[in-house]
Amino acid sequence: MKNTPFDLTGKVAVVTGSSRGIGRASAELLAKLGAKVVISSRKADACEEVADGIKKAGGDAHVIACNISRREEIEALISGTTKHYGKIDILVCNAASNPYYGPMSGISDEQFRKILDNNVIANNWLIQMAAPGMIERKWGRVVLVGSLAGKTGGLIAGAHYAASKGGLHALVKWLAQRAAPHNVLVNGVAPASTATPMMEGRPVDLERIPLRRMSQPEEVAWPIAFLCSEAASYICGTVLDINGGVHMS
């Protein structure tokens, strides 16, 4: 898509949780659109597999393993990307925790705090570290992967996950207001149940989804790529619904 607003040639993107699922699909698509992509998750071997596939397809990818629950590893991810590629233009905050405890089950305080730490605080760390360079260069795109659960409570989500994603949606709007004057656009997406390894074996009632199916990772990746491009140059503080009609806002 060269010479179109979707062309990302010359841009550097960091995608967390990109060894599988939505993160992997997003990283592969951003690379296809011309971006240099850092593949990152806790599983280095799986990241290498994704990066190798991108390179074989003619793209540019680099691996930096990172457990986002550890601030020092996030620091290493951001500094390692800058050292390797010289900058960060695009940050896709996709990595998240979503343990399933069953409907209405008790969730300990420790479990609740862990999800809030991983899904909200860790993403705030990422943005705090990546945004200054974007602001200095007067160009940046940040996309936070939220959830239908953060808007409606979701289809099968636990209270801890729904609360964390609701917090993430609020963070999108808070950050967007403050970054926009520097041409750094912060947005989000809110998928419903997506056919990823995280959702395997979970009891999703497809009758509650008007399209009668879960989304595929690529169907979430395309809206993410759109928000990373010049095609979305006047979209700011939006959390796009990608839910097959479950919630229409």
C-alpha angles and dihedrals in degrees: 000000000000117000092023129103087257093062109114098180110150095018123120118217131191114200118186120209089021100144091090146356122014092351093054093046090049094049092048092049095047089051090049088054090055105266124135103236134205110210112210139174138118091272109075095184092054090048090053090053091054092045092049090053092051092049092049088054090054098262133125119245137162129190126226113166113217138175101206092205088073117071093203091057091051088052089052091049094053096041092043092053092049091048093050101039103017097237148018119237101164131037120187109189100202107137112106144153121238113166113181116226099170130258116319092350121154116266118201122230089245092055091047093051092047092057092047090049094050099039102038115013095043091052090050088054090051093052094044089056099040101039101068092067091047091050091049091052093041094233132089145133125206122183121185118199107225128164146238083249090067091058105035108009090263133244101285104352123136122238092255093054094044091049092048093051092046087054090049091054090052089049089055091058096043092050094042093059092053100039099044096078086063094050091254107134120204119194139148145209128224111205125185120217109332127194097250133129088262090064099046112128095006119133104245114172103220091191087074090060113077091214089052095225143072118258122256117239091248090058089062095039094060095058089046091052090048091055089050093055138076087253086078095046094131099041112103132165095001126141105203117217113231102171112118092252100307092124124021113190 
